[in-house]
């Protein structure tokens, strides 16, 4: 049985990563950086990745999925403009790292995973007791969670081919959705959507990224 320890070495490597995100990657939201500095990223990876867990890159977690690059997590979280007690719908639980960052910032997180093996693995999540404000669901992210809507924020952590209408319907007026939308090539453009009171929305365009595709259904 694996014993999870957050040593001085881990903390030092984590601080180096946070300094890199601030100084080199130009992440400016100190609340996001502080939350990520408090979370032991190596807990979310196989022990084989223990020494390299704080490099700024993605790693495989099984089922063709990855734990996102720290820069990507910081970037999307910063765009969401999280406030304490925000209700956040996350599409794509994956490793639970992104959900943990949101929960560490005080959000009430509702996260959906379509891969049954990844969903079942959540039972072994080492920080489950620390984050009772993360609520796990198995299902199709395109359908969202209408029974728990509306949400203050929605985060999609996979490449969407378009802005999902059912998710827009579950976003509060004035709420924000952050998602990467597929371009004509293999990359995606990050969008931030703000919902208007008449049901329309405003779009802001940001940098380009590379995500795994957002797929329909559950497996």
Secondary structure, 3 states (H helix, E strand, C coil): CCCCCCCHHHHHHHHHHHHHHHHCCCCCCHHHHHHHHHCCHHHHCCHHHHHHCCCCCCEEEECCEEECCHHHHHHHHHHHCCCCCCEEEEECCCCCHHHHHHHHCCCEEEEEECCHHHHHHHHHCCCCCCCCCEEEEECCHHHCCHHHCCEEEEEECCEECCCCHHHHHCEEEEEEEEEEEECCCCCEEEEEEEECCCCCEEEEEEEEECCCECCCCCC
